Amino acid sequence: MDVRLDGKIALITGGSLGLGRAMGRVFAEAGASVALFARRATLLDEARAEILAAAPKAKVAAIPCDVTQAKALGEAYGTVTRQLGPVDILVNNVGTSRTGAFESITDEVWQEDFNLKLFSAIRLTRLAWPGMKQRRWGRIINVLNVGAKAPSAGGAPTAVTRAAGKALTKVQAGEGAPFNVLVNSLHVGLIESDQWVQRRAKDAPHQTMEQYYQEKGKPVPLGRFGRAEEFAQMACFLASDKASYVTGTSINVDGGRSPVM
């Protein structure tokens, strides 16, 4: 099955590293024009260069943006439409895995997490939504984690904000369906990313990344960490016409780790 995104314009938040960068590359290889949002301009430039190396004919816009700031988000979105055109595919991928004991989480931490993960998705979708409805074609992918379905003790605030993102996905899917605007969520398990590089440096500096991934991946039924490219391929399918009858669903990309389907 040849999955193509020719002529489509995709916007990916958290696009400078890990899953976001991998999705940008896979989407561009499939024929899409790609816009990346992230805070650090240097990493964005590196991501853009990597994508263009893989897909030299692609149009790629790398736009520094703090998605927690409503005004900056609107301005950055306007830059995308001016440089590339109206957004057909929106991937709300930005986020961290911030966790802690419930009683230790302050109001400020709760608010920061909701601003980053939930309100950025709400605001960006609100910007892309009218055009998608008018053109009667749109794809929105909300990148969450398996904790949204099966939260664990100590999993807040991430599990809570991600669960809210899952509910948002279902609401949007119901409203978008009559206009062929399809909305789904992808739930991350243990997948190689910059966050794990940082964790290894903090928790197990004596191990190589390969050793760290092997150790941490043992509890996964498939026995290993996932690769960012594997996640990106699933996102590319959902963003394409091949997934024209898939909306309002949440798909685990976790090697069978989650106890909840």
KOLKETI-173073 format. One line per field, with one value per atom (N, C-alpha, C): residue in one letter; x, y, z. Coordinates in Angstrom, 2 decimals. Example, Ala and Ser with C-alpha at 12.3 -4.5 7.8 and 13.67 -1.06 7.14 Angstrom:
rest: c(a,a,a,s,s,s)
c1: c(13.19,12.30,13.20,12.85,13.67,12.90)
c2: c(-5.69,-4.50,-3.30,-2.25,-1.06,0.03)
c3: c(7.80,7.80,7.80,7.08,7.14,7.87)
This chain:
rest: c(m,m,m,d,d,d,v,v,v,r,r,r,l,l,l,d,d,d,g,g,g,k,k,k,i,i,i,a,a,a,l,l,l,i,i,i,t,t,t,g,g,g,g,g,g,s,s,s,l,l,l,g,g,g,l,l,l,g,g,g,r,r,r,a,a,a,m,m,m,g,g,g,r,r,r,v,v,v,f,f,f,a,a,a,e,e,e,a,a,a,g,g,g,a,a,a,s,s,s,v,v,v,a,a,a,l,l,l,f,f,f,a,a,a,r,r,r,r,r,r,a,a,a,t,t,t,l,l,l,l,l,l,d,d,d,e,e,e,a,a,a,r,r,r,a,a,a,e,e,e,i,i,i,l,l,l,a,a,a,a,a,a,a,a,a,p,p,p,k,k,k,a,a,a,k,k,k,v,v,v,a,a,a,a,a,a,i,i,i,p,p,p,c,c,c,d,d,d,v,v,v,t,t,t,q,q,q,a,a,a,k,k,k,a,a,a,l,l,l,g,g,g,e,e,e,a,a,a,y,y,y,g,g,g,t,t,t,v,v,v,t,t,t,r,r,r,q,q,q,l,l,l,g,g,g,p,p,p,v,v,v,d,d,d,i,i,i,l,l,l,v,v,v,n,n,n,n,n,n,v,v,v,g,g,g,t,t,t,s,s,s,r,r,r,t,t,t,g,g,g,a,a,a,f,f,f,e,e,e,s,s,s,i,i,i,t,t,t,d,d,d,e,e,e,v,v,v,w,w,w,q,q,q,e,e,e,d,d,d,f,f,f,n,n,n,l,l,l,k,k,k,l,l,l,f,f,f,s,s,s,a,a,a,i,i,i,r,r,r,l,l,l,t,t,t,r,r,r,l,l,l,a,a,a,w,w,w,p,p,p,g,g,g,m,m,m,k,k,k,q,q,q,r,r,r,r,r,r,w,w,w,g,g,g,r,r,r,i,i,i,i,i,i,n,n,n,v,v,v,l,l,l,n,n,n,v,v,v,g,g,g,a,a,a,k,k,k,a,a,a,p,p,p,s,s,s,a,a,a,g,g,g,g,g,g,a,a,a,p,p,p,t,t,t,a,a,a,v,v,v,t,t,t,r,r,r,a,a,a,a,a,a,g,g,g,k,k,k,a,a,a,l,l,l,t,t,t,k,k,k,v,v,v,q,q,q,a,a,a,g,g,g,e,e,e,g,g,g,a,a,a,p,p,p,f,f,f,n,n,n,v,v,v,l,l,l,v,v,v,n,n,n,s,s,s,l,l,l,h,h,h,v,v,v,g,g,g,l,l,l,i,i,i,e,e,e,s,s,s,d,d,d,q,q,q,w,w,w,v,v,v,q,q,q,r,r,r,r,r,r,a,a,a,k,k,k,d,d,d,a,a,a,p,p,p,h,h,h,q,q,q,t,t,t,m,m,m,e,e,e,q,q,q,y,y,y,y,y,y,q,q,q,e,e,e,k,k,k,g,g,g,k,k,k,p,p,p,v,v,v,p,p,p,l,l,l,g,g,g,r,r,r,f,f,f,g,g,g,r,r,r,a,a,a,e,e,e,e,e,e,f,f,f,a,a,a,q,q,q,m,m,m,a,a,a,c,c,c,f,f,f,l,l,l,a,a,a,s,s,s,d,d,d,k,k,k,a,a,a,s,s,s,y,y,y,v,v,v,t,t,t,g,g,g,t,t,t,s,s,s,i,i,i,n,n,n,v,v,v,d,d,d,g,g,g,g,g,g,r,r,r,s,s,s,p,p,p,v,v,v,m,m,m)
c1: c(0.84,0.00,0.88,0.69,1.48,0.71,1.18,0.52,1.13,0.31,0.80,0.05,0.76,0.18,0.43,0.50,0.83,-0.15,0.41,-0.39,-0.95,-0.72,-1.25,-0.22,-0.73,0.12,-0.10,0.99,0.93,1.65,1.04,1.64,1.83,3.06,3.40,4.01,3.40,4.00,4.99,5.91,6.97,7.78,8.04,8.59,10.10,10.81,12.26,13.02,12.39,13.06,12.13,12.71,11.95,10.81,9.62,8.46,8.10,8.17,7.81,8.71,10.01,10.96,10.74,10.51,10.28,9.02,7.95,6.73,6.95,7.69,7.99,8.70,9.67,10.42,9.54,8.77,7.92,6.83,6.23,5.21,5.80,6.99,7.63,7.98,8.46,8.78,7.52,6.36,5.09,4.49,5.17,4.74,4.12,4.04,3.42,4.42,3.87,4.64,4.49,5.56,5.57,5.99,5.23,5.60,5.86,6.95,7.33,7.29,6.66,6.69,7.51,8.35,9.07,9.69,10.18,10.71,12.13,12.96,14.39,14.70,15.12,15.35,16.48,17.52,18.65,18.22,17.46,16.99,16.00,15.19,14.27,15.04,16.10,16.91,17.54,17.98,18.55,17.50,16.29,15.21,14.87,14.80,14.48,15.54,16.80,17.88,17.80,17.47,17.35,16.20,15.08,13.92,14.23,14.88,15.21,16.25,17.11,18.08,17.37,16.27,15.50,14.53,14.02,13.03,13.39,14.38,14.92,13.90,12.84,11.86,10.76,10.79,9.72,9.84,8.70,8.67,8.57,9.53,9.57,9.76,8.85,8.94,9.22,10.26,10.62,10.39,9.40,8.93,9.04,9.94,10.03,8.73,8.22,6.94,6.78,6.38,5.97,4.47,4.05,2.63,1.76,2.37,1.57,1.10,1.63,1.28,0.31,-0.93,-1.99,-1.66,-1.16,-0.86,0.25,1.32,2.43,1.98,1.09,0.60,-0.18,-1.03,-1.79,-0.89,0.14,1.06,1.84,2.29,3.04,2.16,0.91,-0.02,-0.22,-0.32,-0.43,0.78,1.96,3.18,3.12,2.58,2.45,1.57,0.42,-0.51,0.06,0.86,1.47,2.57,3.36,4.49,4.09,3.14,2.81,1.38,0.44,-0.96,-1.78,-3.07,-3.96,-3.59,-3.70,-3.30,-4.36,-3.92,-4.79,-4.66,-3.45,-3.14,-2.52,-3.12,-2.60,-2.25,-0.99,-0.55,-0.18,-1.01,-0.75,0.13,1.43,2.42,3.20,3.09,3.94,3.60,4.62,4.35,5.56,5.41,6.42,5.73,6.53,5.98,6.19,5.62,5.81,4.93,5.53,4.79,5.31,4.50,4.90,3.78,4.09,3.07,1.99,0.74,-0.38,-0.25,0.08,0.10,1.24,2.19,3.33,3.08,2.00,1.75,1.01,1.64,1.06,0.08,-0.69,-1.58,-0.81,0.36,1.17,1.57,1.96,2.36,1.17,0.03,-1.19,-1.50,-1.45,-1.80,-0.82,0.46,1.48,1.24,0.88,0.67,-0.56,-1.63,-2.83,-2.58,-1.84,-1.53,-0.73,0.26,1.15,0.44,-0.25,-0.74,-2.18,-3.02,-4.43,-4.80,-4.47,-4.91,-4.20,-2.96,-2.30,-3.04,-3.51,-4.26,-5.61,-6.26,-7.55,-7.39,-6.40,-6.23,-5.82,-4.91,-4.48,-5.61,-6.34,-7.46,-8.50,-8.73,-9.70,-9.27,-7.96,-7.46,-7.61,-7.33,-7.36,-8.77,-9.64,-10.96,-11.83,-12.01,-12.91,-12.50,-11.21,-10.73,-10.90,-10.64,-10.82,-12.28,-13.19,-14.62,-15.03,-14.54,-14.92,-14.43,-13.21,-12.66,-13.16,-13.86,-14.38,-13.28,-12.17,-11.05,-10.14,-9.89,-8.96,-8.58,-7.38,-6.91,-6.29,-6.74,-6.16,-5.74,-4.49,-3.95,-3.45,-4.03,-3.59,-2.69,-1.43,-0.46,-0.55,-0.94,-1.12,-0.20,-0.48,0.27,-0.67,-0.15,-1.01,-1.57,-0.95,-1.47,-2.82,-3.18,-4.50,-5.60,-5.29,-6.26,-6.12,-4.90,-4.64,-3.69,-4.19,-3.32,-2.87,-1.65,-1.09,-0.88,-0.71,-0.38,0.90,0.92,2.09,2.14,1.08,1.09,0.61,0.17,-0.28,0.93,0.83,-0.34,-0.51,0.52,0.48,-0.72,-0.99,-2.08,-3.41,-3.56,-4.82,-4.99,-3.96,-4.06,-4.19,-3.52,-3.64,-5.03,-5.62,-6.99,-7.95,-7.71,-8.53,-8.36,-7.15,-6.91,-7.65,-7.79,-8.55,-10.03,-10.58,-11.97,-12.16,-11.18,-11.23,-11.26,-10.46,-10.42,-11.80,-12.48,-13.78,-14.82,-14.79,-15.71,-15.47,-14.21,-13.88,-14.23,-14.02,-14.32,-15.80,-16.65,-18.09,-18.53,-17.93,-18.31,-17.69,-16.53,-15.85,-16.32,-16.89,-17.26,-18.15,-19.19,-20.04,-19.30,-18.12,-17.34,-16.07,-15.99,-14.81,-13.54,-13.70,-12.55,-12.40,-11.37,-11.18,-10.19,-10.57,-9.77,-9.53,-8.26,-7.88,-6.74,-6.52,-5.38,-4.46,-3.18,-2.16,-1.53,-1.43,-0.98,0.39,1.34,2.74,3.00,3.74,4.27,5.74,6.58,8.02,8.62,8.91,9.46,10.70,11.74,13.00,12.77,13.28,13.10,14.12,14.17,15.10,14.80,13.53,13.19,13.89,13.99,14.67,16.18,16.71,18.14,18.44,17.56,17.74,17.58,16.63,16.43,17.64,18.17,19.35,20.53,20.73,21.82,21.67,20.44,20.18,20.18,19.54,19.31,20.37,20.97,21.90,23.04,23.82,24.90,25.97,26.00,27.00,26.61,25.37,24.90,24.94,25.15,24.97,23.46,23.08,21.66,21.13,21.93,21.47,21.21,22.12,21.93,20.70,20.52,19.39,18.06,18.00,16.79,16.51,17.54,17.35,16.79,17.32,16.88,15.45,15.16,13.82,12.77,13.20,12.25,11.85,12.47,12.18,10.72,10.06,8.66,7.67,8.07,7.17,6.95,5.71,5.47,6.33,6.55,7.43,8.90,9.20,10.56,11.53,11.03,11.94,11.21,11.99,11.46,11.01,10.03,9.65,10.58,10.59,11.37,10.45,10.99,10.18,9.60,10.35,9.87,8.62,8.54,7.38,6.13,6.30,5.20,4.80,5.78,5.52,4.77,5.05,4.36,2.87,2.54,1.13,0.46,1.15,0.61,0.38,1.31,1.19,-0.04,-0.29,-1.48,-2.74,-2.84,-4.02,-4.21,-3.11,-3.18,-3.56,-3.63,-3.81,-5.25,-5.51,-6.81,-7.01,-5.94,-6.07,-6.85,-6.90,-7.60,-8.92,-9.59,-10.76,-11.99,-11.95,-13.09,-12.67,-11.62,-11.12,-11.20,-12.08,-12.17,-12.72,-12.36,-12.83,-12.24,-11.11,-10.50,-9.17,-8.74,-7.46,-6.64,-5.46,-4.63,-3.35,-3.08,-1.84,-0.71,0.40,1.63,2.64,2.55,3.24,3.76,3.78,4.29,3.50,2.22,1.37,1.47,2.11,2.39,1.15,0.24,-0.91,-1.89,-2.45,-3.46,-4.83,-4.95,-6.23,-6.07,-7.04,-6.99,-7.28)
c2: c(-1.20,0.00,1.24,2.05,3.28,4.44,4.91,6.00,7.32,8.19,9.44,10.63,11.75,13.01,14.13,13.80,14.79,15.96,17.16,18.38,18.83,18.06,18.42,19.24,20.06,20.89,20.46,20.06,19.53,20.44,20.68,21.45,20.52,20.48,19.58,20.40,20.37,21.03,20.08,20.66,19.83,19.17,19.93,19.36,19.30,19.75,19.85,18.58,17.70,16.51,15.30,14.11,12.91,12.63,12.44,12.06,13.14,14.40,15.48,15.55,15.42,15.44,14.23,13.07,11.86,11.99,12.53,12.72,13.72,14.79,15.75,15.10,14.24,13.57,12.60,11.79,10.80,11.48,12.53,13.27,13.89,14.48,15.10,14.06,12.91,11.83,11.34,11.50,11.09,12.18,13.31,14.34,15.58,15.66,16.82,17.97,19.18,20.33,20.36,20.70,20.52,21.80,22.17,23.26,22.68,23.10,22.63,23.78,23.56,24.53,23.94,24.76,24.41,25.70,25.66,26.88,27.21,26.19,26.43,26.47,27.64,27.86,26.97,26.77,25.97,24.54,23.95,22.58,22.50,23.53,23.57,23.58,24.37,24.43,23.07,22.37,21.04,20.06,20.16,19.28,19.55,20.82,21.18,20.63,20.76,20.26,18.75,18.05,16.59,16.17,16.87,16.55,16.81,17.93,18.26,17.29,16.77,15.77,14.49,14.16,12.96,13.20,14.44,14.77,16.12,16.15,17.42,18.32,17.76,18.56,19.11,18.76,19.17,20.64,21.23,22.55,22.38,22.98,22.82,24.17,24.54,25.79,25.44,26.03,25.82,27.13,27.16,28.42,28.36,29.14,29.17,29.69,28.99,29.38,28.74,29.53,29.02,28.81,27.57,27.28,27.58,27.91,28.27,29.72,30.48,31.90,32.08,32.42,32.47,33.41,34.60,35.57,35.06,34.53,34.00,32.83,32.02,30.87,31.33,32.32,32.84,33.45,34.17,34.77,33.71,32.69,31.61,30.85,30.64,29.96,30.80,32.10,32.97,32.88,32.71,32.55,31.28,30.21,28.95,29.15,29.76,29.91,30.82,31.83,32.70,31.98,31.17,30.51,29.27,28.51,27.22,27.14,27.80,27.69,27.17,26.92,26.48,25.09,24.92,23.68,22.60,21.45,20.29,19.28,19.17,18.15,18.85,18.68,19.27,18.15,18.14,17.17,17.91,17.75,18.35,17.40,17.63,16.69,17.25,18.54,19.13,18.58,18.46,18.02,17.45,17.26,16.61,15.52,14.75,13.69,14.07,15.19,15.71,14.95,14.37,13.59,13.89,13.51,13.68,13.24,13.18,12.85,13.92,13.51,14.44,15.64,15.41,16.51,17.49,17.10,17.98,18.89,18.67,19.40,20.69,21.81,23.11,23.55,24.59,25.16,25.60,26.16,26.65,25.50,24.37,23.22,22.66,22.56,22.12,23.02,24.34,25.28,25.22,25.10,24.99,23.77,22.65,21.42,21.53,22.10,22.29,23.27,24.34,25.32,24.68,23.87,23.27,22.21,21.31,20.12,20.24,20.89,20.94,22.23,23.38,24.63,24.92,24.47,24.65,23.88,22.67,21.87,22.52,23.03,23.70,24.91,25.72,26.97,26.70,25.77,25.48,24.85,23.95,23.33,24.38,25.32,26.39,27.22,27.39,28.14,27.35,26.05,25.23,24.76,24.67,24.06,24.67,26.00,26.56,26.23,26.33,26.03,24.57,23.68,22.25,21.96,22.53,22.32,22.85,24.02,24.63,23.79,23.26,22.43,20.99,20.66,19.32,18.27,18.61,17.67,18.18,17.32,17.69,16.47,16.54,15.49,16.15,15.73,16.21,14.99,14.98,13.89,14.48,14.03,14.46,13.38,13.74,12.80,12.83,11.70,11.57,10.46,9.90,8.73,7.70,6.51,5.43,5.72,6.65,7.03,7.71,8.23,8.83,7.80,6.54,5.46,4.70,4.54,3.75,4.52,5.58,6.39,5.61,5.88,5.20,6.18,5.67,6.51,7.27,8.55,9.36,9.81,9.58,9.91,11.30,12.06,13.43,14.37,15.50,15.99,15.42,14.74,14.31,13.42,12.43,11.51,12.24,13.28,14.02,14.88,15.62,16.47,15.63,14.50,13.63,13.00,12.67,12.15,13.21,14.46,15.56,15.66,15.43,15.44,14.33,13.19,12.08,12.46,13.10,13.55,14.61,15.52,16.55,15.91,14.88,14.18,13.64,13.04,12.45,13.52,14.62,15.73,16.27,16.53,17.09,16.12,14.83,13.84,13.85,13.94,13.96,15.19,16.33,17.57,17.68,17.06,17.16,16.17,15.07,13.99,14.43,15.25,15.65,16.45,16.95,17.78,17.06,15.75,14.97,15.49,16.02,16.39,15.27,14.47,13.27,13.54,13.15,13.46,12.18,11.88,10.68,11.00,10.10,10.27,9.06,9.34,8.29,8.33,7.16,7.08,6.43,7.20,6.80,5.88,4.82,3.99,4.33,3.32,3.54,3.63,4.85,5.10,5.98,5.64,6.37,7.85,8.71,10.15,10.89,12.20,13.04,13.02,12.86,12.79,11.62,10.50,9.33,9.53,10.27,10.62,11.42,12.37,13.17,12.34,11.42,10.56,9.66,9.10,8.24,9.00,10.24,11.06,11.33,11.42,11.70,10.44,9.38,8.19,7.10,6.99,5.89,6.34,7.33,7.85,6.82,5.72,4.68,3.78,3.88,3.05,3.81,3.06,3.64,3.73,4.51,4.59,3.23,2.47,1.14,0.25,0.27,-0.52,-0.05,1.26,1.83,1.44,1.54,1.15,-0.34,-1.16,-2.60,-2.93,-2.27,-2.53,-2.06,-0.84,-0.28,-0.94,-1.53,-2.13,-3.55,-4.16,-5.55,-5.80,-4.90,-5.18,-5.07,-4.48,-4.35,-5.72,-6.11,-7.42,-7.70,-6.69,-6.89,-6.91,-6.59,-6.74,-5.64,-4.50,-3.43,-2.09,-1.02,0.32,0.42,1.26,1.56,2.61,2.70,3.72,4.85,6.04,7.19,7.01,6.36,6.14,5.26,4.30,3.42,4.21,5.11,5.98,6.88,7.45,8.38,7.71,6.44,5.74,5.59,5.34,5.26,6.62,7.68,9.02,9.35,8.95,9.22,8.52,7.30,6.59,7.33,7.75,8.47,9.80,10.40,11.69,11.55,10.34,10.11,9.73,9.65,9.18,7.70,6.98,5.55,5.32,6.33,6.22,6.99,6.97,7.81,7.41,6.24,5.80,5.61,6.31,6.20,7.56,7.70,8.94,8.64,9.46,9.31,8.13,7.63,6.47,6.84,6.02,6.23,4.97,5.12,3.99,3.99,2.86,2.73,2.37,3.07,2.72,2.44,1.24,0.96,-0.46,-1.22,-2.57,-3.51,-3.15,-4.00,-3.71,-2.61,-2.33,-1.93,-1.17,-0.68,-1.81,-1.84,-2.84,-2.49,-1.33,-0.87,-0.71,-1.20,-1.11,0.32)
c3: c(0.00,0.00,0.00,-1.00,-1.16,-0.51,0.62,1.34,0.89,0.31,-0.22,0.39,0.48,0.97,-0.03,-1.29,-2.32,-2.30,-2.33,-2.38,-1.04,0.02,1.33,2.12,3.02,3.87,5.31,5.95,7.30,8.27,9.42,10.50,11.70,12.20,13.30,14.43,15.60,16.76,17.43,18.20,18.77,17.66,16.61,15.39,15.29,16.31,16.17,16.55,17.31,17.81,17.76,17.94,18.22,17.27,17.84,17.05,16.04,16.45,15.54,14.34,14.56,13.44,12.53,13.13,12.33,11.49,12.08,11.30,10.17,10.44,9.39,8.23,8.51,7.45,6.66,7.37,6.70,5.88,6.42,5.68,4.41,4.53,3.37,2.32,2.75,1.81,1.10,1.77,1.16,0.27,0.15,-0.78,-0.17,1.16,1.80,1.93,1.97,2.46,3.97,4.68,6.12,6.83,7.86,8.76,10.14,10.74,12.07,13.06,14.21,15.32,16.46,17.06,18.29,18.80,20.01,20.62,20.18,19.97,19.75,18.25,17.79,16.37,15.83,16.61,16.14,15.85,16.76,16.55,15.39,15.23,14.10,12.78,12.72,11.50,11.21,12.26,12.08,11.56,12.11,11.66,10.20,9.85,8.46,7.51,7.89,7.04,6.88,7.96,7.90,6.98,7.09,6.25,4.78,4.49,3.11,2.53,3.38,2.92,2.49,3.21,2.88,1.74,1.64,0.61,0.00,-0.90,-1.41,-2.11,-2.65,-3.38,-2.47,-1.20,-0.29,0.09,0.41,1.00,2.51,3.24,4.68,5.34,6.22,6.98,8.44,8.99,10.40,11.13,12.00,12.60,14.12,14.72,16.18,16.79,17.78,18.37,19.74,20.72,22.02,21.97,21.88,21.65,22.87,24.01,25.17,25.12,24.17,24.05,22.89,23.21,22.21,21.06,21.36,20.32,19.41,20.00,19.21,18.35,18.88,18.14,16.91,17.09,15.95,14.89,15.32,14.37,13.60,14.31,13.66,12.67,13.04,12.13,10.86,11.02,9.86,8.96,9.54,8.76,7.91,8.51,7.76,6.53,6.72,5.60,4.51,4.92,3.92,3.15,3.84,3.20,2.42,2.95,2.35,1.82,2.50,2.13,3.29,3.07,4.15,4.66,5.95,6.60,6.38,5.85,5.65,6.77,7.32,8.33,9.53,10.69,11.93,12.89,13.34,14.33,15.61,16.63,17.93,18.73,18.63,19.15,20.33,20.61,21.63,23.02,23.87,25.23,25.93,27.22,28.05,28.86,29.59,30.45,31.91,32.28,33.64,34.62,35.65,36.63,38.04,39.01,40.40,41.33,42.61,43.59,43.58,43.66,43.53,44.46,45.72,46.68,46.43,45.60,45.31,44.11,43.38,42.14,42.46,42.16,42.46,41.38,41.68,40.68,39.43,39.65,38.54,37.60,38.19,37.38,36.61,37.29,36.60,35.40,35.65,34.59,33.44,33.74,32.70,31.82,32.45,31.70,30.79,31.32,30.50,29.36,29.63,28.58,27.45,27.83,26.84,26.01,26.67,25.97,25.48,26.25,25.88,25.17,25.75,25.16,23.84,23.67,22.38,21.30,21.62,20.65,20.35,21.39,21.19,20.28,20.55,19.80,18.36,18.15,16.78,15.97,16.58,15.87,15.52,16.41,16.14,14.94,14.75,13.60,12.30,12.35,11.13,10.77,11.73,11.58,10.48,10.43,9.42,7.99,7.70,6.35,5.99,6.96,6.71,6.39,7.17,6.93,5.56,5.22,3.94,2.76,2.87,1.79,1.85,2.95,3.19,3.12,3.73,3.87,4.98,5.94,7.01,7.82,8.39,9.28,10.52,11.68,12.94,13.74,14.15,14.96,16.27,17.36,18.68,19.27,19.49,20.03,21.55,22.12,23.57,24.06,25.22,25.66,26.26,26.51,26.99,28.37,29.11,30.41,30.34,29.17,28.99,29.15,28.84,28.95,30.27,30.71,31.92,32.83,33.49,34.34,35.57,35.98,37.14,38.28,39.48,40.61,40.30,40.62,40.31,38.87,38.11,36.69,36.35,37.35,37.10,37.07,36.35,35.64,34.22,33.71,32.31,32.00,32.83,32.55,32.49,33.28,33.34,32.09,31.74,30.55,29.29,29.24,28.08,27.99,29.13,29.12,28.60,28.97,28.45,26.93,26.45,25.01,24.30,24.96,24.38,24.25,25.28,25.21,24.14,24.03,23.00,21.61,21.42,20.14,19.76,20.72,20.43,20.10,20.83,20.54,19.13,18.81,17.50,16.37,16.61,15.57,15.23,16.24,16.00,15.24,15.55,14.87,13.48,13.30,12.01,10.96,11.42,10.49,9.33,9.56,8.42,7.36,7.70,6.77,6.30,6.56,6.19,6.87,8.07,8.91,9.94,9.78,10.59,11.71,12.92,14.10,14.89,15.13,15.87,16.83,17.77,18.67,18.58,18.66,18.74,20.12,20.74,22.13,22.21,22.69,22.72,23.91,23.67,24.73,24.93,24.94,25.06,23.66,23.26,21.93,22.06,21.34,21.41,21.12,22.00,21.83,22.66,22.45,23.20,24.70,25.07,26.49,27.18,26.46,27.04,27.08,26.15,26.19,27.45,27.76,28.97,30.23,30.22,31.40,31.64,30.56,30.71,31.29,30.82,31.33,32.83,33.28,34.69,35.55,35.05,35.88,35.70,34.52,34.27,33.36,33.80,32.94,32.62,33.38,33.14,31.97,31.51,30.41,29.08,28.00,26.68,26.41,25.41,25.07,24.65,23.93,23.50,24.71,25.68,26.89,27.66,27.73,28.47,27.81,26.49,25.78,25.96,25.90,26.06,27.44,28.45,29.83,30.04,29.62,29.83,28.94,27.84,26.91,27.25,28.23,28.57,28.95,29.71,30.07,28.92,27.81,26.66,26.03,25.74,25.13,23.90,23.07,21.92,22.30,23.55,24.05,23.70,23.25,22.84,22.84,22.78,22.52,21.07,20.84,19.47,18.89,17.57,16.87,16.42,16.40,16.00,14.61,13.72,12.36,12.34,13.26,13.32,13.71,14.65,15.05,13.89,13.22,12.12,10.97,10.72,9.64,9.95,11.21,11.59,11.45,11.85,11.70,10.23,9.38,7.95,7.37,7.80,7.35,7.75,9.01,9.48,8.75,8.32,7.63,6.17,5.66,4.23,3.88,2.59,2.11,2.35,2.65,2.94,4.24,5.09,6.38,6.33,5.18,4.97,5.78,6.43,7.24,8.71,9.11,10.48,11.15,12.11,12.88,14.27,15.22,16.59,17.31,16.84,17.48,18.11,19.06,19.73,19.57,19.00,18.62,19.46,20.12,20.88,19.93,20.06,19.36,20.45,21.01,22.28,22.42,21.32,21.40,22.29,22.55,23.38,24.87,25.24,26.66,27.45,26.86,27.60,27.92,29.15,29.47,28.88,28.29,27.74,26.23,25.47,24.01,23.57)
